[in-house]
Amino acid sequence: MPTVKSLDDLKKIREEALRKQQLKETSGKSEVIVGMGTVGIAAGARETLKAILDKIESDNLSDIIVRQTGNIGLDSFEPIVQVLLPGQEKVTYGKVNPEMARRIIDEHVVGGKVVTDYQIES
């Protein structure tokens, strides 16, 4: 930790901490989380993740954060995709193949309508 010798040093440390915090914040952005634990990968999560990334790139979509996580804990529903839209509850989708992933991006992430056909209660 830097040494604080003056009020200016303290202000600089505070500004740097605030800048780093702002970089981490995702408010106002949609978030797509793909379960990439061992079971998810074995069930096809790599292909699902690739389809999501390809769809975002091909449609030139922005303000969407795609994250990978480990095991979500619902092994029988892998591959699992979770969607968080600003101001809404997290929605969990199960057994998501690449075609389903593209539909989730179109209808839920872009259109704001939950795809209830694939939704599971987590």
Beta strands, then each sheet from edge to edge (+ up, - down):
strand 1: 30-35
strand 2: 64-69
strand 3: 81-84
strand 4: 91-93
strand 5: 119-120
sheet 1: 2+ 1+ 3- 4+ 5-
end
